[in-house]
Amino acid sequence: MPDHPSDPAPYTIKLASYNIRKAIGTDRVRNPLRILKVLQEVDADIIALQEADRRFGVRSSALPALLIENHTDYVPVPLDVQHDSMGWHGNAILVRKGIGITHHDIIHIPCLEPRGVVTATLETAGGPLTVFGMHLDLSGLWRVRQARVIAELAETAQAERPTVMMGDLNEWRANAGCFREFGRHFGILDCGPSFHSRRPIGRLDRIMHCQRLSPKACGVHHSALAATASDHLPVWAEFEMMSGG
């Protein structure tokens, strides 16, 4: 028998981010089930959603809970916000059944438009993981301010456990201020152009990670269904974690 146990085996986890545009497709039809089918195609373990709630009225979830339960392998992270909403200012997190949710929170950020950030600490087969989901402002000045706040929170989190940030950054420029804020301590993956879904040219949707996670692959999910379900395409990334680490 060896004197020391063998090193833990690497564990691969897949994450995705998707602006679902309140489940309204490019055909102008609201179809929540179509969005859920796209999520099944992507087959990620953890998904950050943007525009997951309706814009007006009680801001009810664009993806009814019963549909999620009956047609997917996911559960929403509870955010303790409005009774009928799934997200916070439209931001939500879905996790595959079997992944534990040990902490969740909503974060207020400086904003010109109604904006917020959601976060959750999750217990995966590879160990604990903190996720931030976001949808940043259309204004470049406010995006920088928002990125600074989020990056500082994520830096604190990554001192304790692997940390990922995902969402629609609304940033067209490759070296803009918000990327400089995030890039101080985090890797920024270029998954590819995800907007507009019919003819993607904008790299608006991004996944960012701390050094505790090793990216193995990333990309944009292209399918006939995804091209119609929303005006954004989902982006995804696979990371290697050390189980038991």
Buried (B, 14 or more C-beta within 10 A) or exposed (E): EEEEEEEEEBBBBBBBBBBBBBBBBBEEEEBBBBBBBBBEBBEBBBBBBBBBBBEEEEBBBBBBEEBBEEBBBBBBBEBEBBEBBBBBBBBBBBBBEEBEBEEBBBBEBEBEEEBBBBBBBBBBEBBBBBBBBBBBBEBBEBBBBBBBBBBEBBBEBBEEBBBBBBBBBBBEEEEBBBBEBBBEBBBBBEBBBBBBBEEBEBBBBBBBBBEBBBEEEBBBBBBEBBBBBBBBBBBBBBBEBBEEB
